[in-house]
Amino acid sequence: MDVTEIVESNYSISFDTENATVKCNGYFRLRGSEEYAPMMNLLNDVADLGLGVVNMDLTELEFLNSSGINTLSKFVLRLRKLGASQLIISANEEYPWQKKSLRNFQKLLPDTKINFS
């Protein structure tokens, strides 16, 4: 795996190999797939590991624009294509976008579990 962490002033994304957890923080307000490409590369690397269970911690991701939702959706679809058995998402019910948007990932990968705190 090439990159396990991307840290910028308004957001970060990292992968903890020990716990198979992708953690996203801050505000994902990038413009289009080109600006999300480094993040997509990190997520593709995680998917390519072929883990049976992947955890995604979004509890500190306050904002995600439509391009970011598209990026995470592509990740979920890649997990499905590669045969990941389960995606477990830790979410924060205080952020309205999460309650509204995260359930769509269950349509893409039926074994997705979403735990709101």
C-alpha beads as a LAMMPS data file, in Angstrom:
LAMMPS data file: protein, C-alpha beads

117 atoms
116 bonds

1 atom types
1 bond types

-500.0 500.0 xlo xhi
-500.0 500.0 ylo yhi
-500.0 500.0 zlo zhi

Masses

1 110.0

Atoms # bond

1 1 1 0.000 0.000 0.000
2 1 1 1.531 3.292 -1.106
3 1 1 -0.252 5.945 0.960
4 1 1 -1.970 5.284 4.268
5 1 1 -2.744 8.889 5.195
6 1 1 -3.639 12.161 3.518
7 1 1 -3.680 15.235 5.741
8 1 1 -4.764 18.672 4.537
9 1 1 -5.807 21.799 6.419
10 1 1 -9.568 21.048 6.316
11 1 1 -9.660 17.257 6.161
12 1 1 -7.801 14.014 6.583
13 1 1 -8.247 10.397 5.584
14 1 1 -6.188 7.527 6.887
15 1 1 -6.095 3.748 6.916
16 1 1 -5.174 1.820 10.045
17 1 1 -3.968 -1.563 8.823
18 1 1 -4.116 -3.122 12.283
19 1 1 -7.845 -2.462 12.638
20 1 1 -8.724 -2.415 8.913
21 1 1 -10.249 1.020 9.441
22 1 1 -10.550 3.957 7.067
23 1 1 -10.989 7.152 9.098
24 1 1 -12.269 10.374 7.544
25 1 1 -12.225 13.724 9.351
26 1 1 -13.185 17.313 8.643
27 1 1 -14.783 18.728 5.522
28 1 1 -14.577 16.998 2.138
29 1 1 -15.251 19.965 -0.152
30 1 1 -12.971 19.119 -3.052
31 1 1 -14.040 19.871 -6.606
32 1 1 -14.583 16.899 -8.854
33 1 1 -12.951 13.537 -9.305
34 1 1 -9.567 15.041 -10.176
35 1 1 -9.188 16.645 -6.755
36 1 1 -10.489 13.493 -5.075
37 1 1 -8.018 11.282 -7.021
38 1 1 -5.435 10.909 -4.205
39 1 1 -8.216 9.909 -1.812
40 1 1 -9.636 7.474 -4.381
41 1 1 -6.172 5.933 -4.812
42 1 1 -5.925 5.350 -1.057
43 1 1 -9.407 3.805 -0.987
44 1 1 -8.644 1.601 -4.006
45 1 1 -5.509 0.359 -2.245
46 1 1 -7.632 -0.556 0.786
47 1 1 -10.189 -2.381 -1.379
48 1 1 -7.430 -4.231 -3.207
49 1 1 -6.219 -5.737 0.085
50 1 1 -9.185 -8.129 -0.158
51 1 1 -10.162 -7.853 3.488
52 1 1 -13.273 -9.712 4.612
53 1 1 -14.369 -6.786 6.763
54 1 1 -13.561 -3.122 6.237
55 1 1 -14.406 -0.516 8.874
56 1 1 -15.064 3.091 7.933
57 1 1 -15.105 5.695 10.692
58 1 1 -17.002 8.798 9.587
59 1 1 -17.867 10.059 13.078
60 1 1 -15.708 13.159 12.613
61 1 1 -16.548 13.820 8.947
62 1 1 -18.685 16.929 9.267
63 1 1 -19.342 17.591 5.584
64 1 1 -19.217 15.600 2.367
65 1 1 -20.129 17.142 -0.979
66 1 1 -21.582 15.257 -3.948
67 1 1 -18.144 14.559 -5.438
68 1 1 -17.107 13.083 -2.106
69 1 1 -20.223 10.915 -1.963
70 1 1 -19.385 9.743 -5.476
71 1 1 -15.837 8.877 -4.356
72 1 1 -17.043 6.867 -1.354
73 1 1 -19.688 5.166 -3.536
74 1 1 -16.982 4.049 -5.963
75 1 1 -15.066 2.611 -3.016
76 1 1 -18.139 0.669 -1.843
77 1 1 -18.731 -0.632 -5.373
78 1 1 -15.096 -1.729 -5.614
79 1 1 -15.427 -3.602 -2.316
80 1 1 -18.472 -5.383 -3.723
81 1 1 -16.697 -6.206 -6.974
82 1 1 -13.694 -7.607 -5.107
83 1 1 -15.857 -9.697 -2.793
84 1 1 -15.545 -7.904 0.545
85 1 1 -17.960 -9.601 2.867
86 1 1 -18.854 -6.593 4.978
87 1 1 -18.432 -2.850 5.368
88 1 1 -19.034 -1.460 8.845
89 1 1 -19.578 2.293 9.004
90 1 1 -19.362 4.267 12.232
91 1 1 -21.440 7.399 11.755
92 1 1 -22.493 10.469 13.698
93 1 1 -26.206 11.239 13.834
94 1 1 -25.419 14.912 14.557
95 1 1 -24.466 15.415 10.912
96 1 1 -27.695 15.390 8.843
97 1 1 -25.924 14.430 5.608
98 1 1 -24.869 11.126 7.183
99 1 1 -28.401 10.059 8.119
100 1 1 -29.579 11.066 4.660
101 1 1 -26.797 9.637 2.477
102 1 1 -25.096 6.697 4.156
103 1 1 -28.033 4.313 3.788
104 1 1 -27.440 4.416 0.023
105 1 1 -24.227 2.458 0.590
106 1 1 -26.367 -0.434 1.828
107 1 1 -27.976 -0.545 -1.611
108 1 1 -24.532 -0.808 -3.208
109 1 1 -23.185 -3.399 -0.762
110 1 1 -26.076 -5.126 1.057
111 1 1 -23.987 -6.385 3.988
112 1 1 -23.053 -2.833 4.970
113 1 1 -23.735 -2.074 8.634
114 1 1 -24.156 1.527 9.812
115 1 1 -23.733 2.301 13.491
116 1 1 -24.855 5.800 14.500
117 1 1 -23.557 7.353 17.697

Bonds

1 1 1 2
2 1 2 3
3 1 3 4
4 1 4 5
5 1 5 6
6 1 6 7
7 1 7 8
8 1 8 9
9 1 9 10
10 1 10 11
11 1 11 12
12 1 12 13
13 1 13 14
14 1 14 15
15 1 15 16
16 1 16 17
17 1 17 18
18 1 18 19
19 1 19 20
20 1 20 21
21 1 21 22
22 1 22 23
23 1 23 24
24 1 24 25
25 1 25 26
26 1 26 27
27 1 27 28
28 1 28 29
29 1 29 30
30 1 30 31
31 1 31 32
32 1 32 33
33 1 33 34
34 1 34 35
35 1 35 36
36 1 36 37
37 1 37 38
38 1 38 39
39 1 39 40
40 1 40 41
41 1 41 42
42 1 42 43
43 1 43 44
44 1 44 45
45 1 45 46
46 1 46 47
47 1 47 48
48 1 48 49
49 1 49 50
50 1 50 51
51 1 51 52
52 1 52 53
53 1 53 54
54 1 54 55
55 1 55 56
56 1 56 57
57 1 57 58
58 1 58 59
59 1 59 60
60 1 60 61
61 1 61 62
62 1 62 63
63 1 63 64
64 1 64 65
65 1 65 66
66 1 66 67
67 1 67 68
68 1 68 69
69 1 69 70
70 1 70 71
71 1 71 72
72 1 72 73
73 1 73 74
74 1 74 75
75 1 75 76
76 1 76 77
77 1 77 78
78 1 78 79
79 1 79 80
80 1 80 81
81 1 81 82
82 1 82 83
83 1 83 84
84 1 84 85
85 1 85 86
86 1 86 87
87 1 87 88
88 1 88 89
89 1 89 90
90 1 90 91
91 1 91 92
92 1 92 93
93 1 93 94
94 1 94 95
95 1 95 96
96 1 96 97
97 1 97 98
98 1 98 99
99 1 99 100
100 1 100 101
101 1 101 102
102 1 102 103
103 1 103 104
104 1 104 105
105 1 105 106
106 1 106 107
107 1 107 108
108 1 108 109
109 1 109 110
110 1 110 111
111 1 111 112
112 1 112 113
113 1 113 114
114 1 114 115
115 1 115 116
116 1 116 117
